[in-house]
Amino acid sequence: MLPWVALAFGLCIGSFLNVVIYRLPRMLEREWLLQAPEVLEEASALQSSPQASPLAAAVRRLIEPVTRERVGLVLPRSRCPACGRGIAAWQNIPVLSYLLLRGRCANCRARISLRYPAIEAVAGLGAFYCAYRFGAAPQAIAAALFFWATLALAVIDQQTGFLPDDITLPLLWTGLLFNVWGTFVPLGEAVLGAAAGYLVLWLINATFRALRGIDGMGAGDFKMTAAVGAFLGWKALLMVILLSSVVGLVFGSAQMLAARRGLDLKFRFHFGPYIAIAGVAAMFWGPVLVQRYPLLRPFP
């Protein structure tokens, strides 16, 4: 029964992940906008510039309509983005409500994005497999948390290009805490994995910046890879980096082939989704992949 209970719970978590994916970037944007006038006023005080203070006031007036509404992960209640009407409880049942409503708002009949039931279904199936793969053990809980967090990060990065610290840093600490008891790897390997995961991508980006003069990836990618290393240890990092590169190559090739045929897949080239796919693959099927492809071993 455990996998089926996990499936039901995972579907509910998927519904919450939809809220996180939609609202967290907007919450961060609101916070950044609120900080902009304060930064200008601090610059005015430090540089004794008479122009910065009026500019700060103008910026505050400009952003006031955007920042007026306070949005959190719990309140206000979910509502239709088209008509603004609140969503009733029966309309918020994961996957089932989408099917009953035939993918449209019950009030204004606006189309509901397929992304919402898809994320709910993926979160539920991920929880099901975690319970099936690891059974009634701490590994199942840790793997489910890892799966849900990387799913949210992948979608947010794909949509916005950002990997929020509000998810990457707690995920990193969660991995280290679970490995205090050796849930996946000994704590020493987890600590080295977190450090190496950050430093490897940082060095790659530093080299790219030295050669091209621009950043090839953001700091969020470093932190997400560090979180993967905190869960799986430093020995899994080679596998994760190689798999993520292969996944990126596959998506990039598909995008180019589609462009030649006049199709736009509307897929942005961000590294977060590739790290997520590689991290999940390494967690669930790492030993099988290493056995089949010896190149993925840390020391061939």
Secondary structure, 3 states (H helix, E strand, C coil): CHHHHHHHHHHHHHHHHHHHHHHHHHHHHHHHHHHHHHHHHHHHHHHCCCCHHHHHHHHHHHHHHHHCCCCCCCCCCCECCCCCCECCHHHHCCCHHHHHCCCECCCCCCECCCHHHHHHHHHHHHHHHHHHHHCCCHHHHHHHHHHHHHHHHHHHHHHHCCCCHHHHHHHHHHHHHHHHHCCCCCHHHHHHHHHHHHHHHHHHHHHHHHHHCCCCCCHHHHHHHHHHHHHHCHHHHHHHHHHHHHHHHHHHHHHHHHHHCCCCCCCCCCCHHHHHHHHHHHHHHHHHHHHHCHHHCCCC
